[in-house]
Amino acid sequence: MEWILFLMGIVLFVFTFRLFRKNNKDKNSLKLYGLLSYISLAIAIIGMTLIMKPIYMRLPDDLASLIPSAIGVAIIIIASHFLIKPGFDEKK
């Protein structure tokens, strides 16, 4: 189940990100595909967290909740660079 969730999130992210880059001239498309990319990335992060749950459970209590959160936030920050920036680029 976890692998299906992870793979579904990755495939959906790649598909929506491709459409996001292809239709970068239309602001409404940027909003829609950007939102779908974030949702699919969140699905992939949840799947990844569930896959790695046995590893996280071996860590001390504080780290078991901190590390998955930190990984998820880092992935979202990196993705936001690619998903938010095109909407604010000035076309010359």
C-alpha positions, -999 to +999 in steps of 0.1 A: +000+000+000+028+024+009+047+018-023+015+023-044+009+056-026+045+067-031+047+057-068+013+072-075+025+105-060+057+105-080+040+096-113+013+122-108+040+148-098+060+142-129+030+144-151+016+176-136+051+192-134+056+185-171+022+201-179+031+230-155+063+237-175+046+232-209+018+257-202+038+284-184+023+313-204-012+309-190-016+321-154-047+299-147-028+268-159+001+277-137-022+279-107-040+246-115-009+225-124+011+241-095-017+231-070-019+196-085+019+193-083+019+202-046-009+177-039+009+149-057+042+158-040+024+156-006+010+121-016+046+110-024+059+124+009+032+106+029+040+074+010+078+078+016+071+084+053+050+053+056+077+032+038+104+045+062+083+042+093+102+011+106+134+030+104+119+061+122+106+039+150+141+028+159+151+064+166+146+082+199+111+097+204+120+133+196+139+124+164+112+099+152+088+128+147+114+155+138+132+138+110+102+129+088+089+164+092+122+180+083+125+158+052+090+168+041+096+205+047+129+203+028+113+186-002+084+212-002+109+241-001+129+227-030+097+221-050+084+255-043+115+270-059+104+253-092+066+257-088+063+293-075+091+311-092+077+307-128+045+325-118+065+356-107+090+357-135+088+389-155+085+383-193+105+407-213 
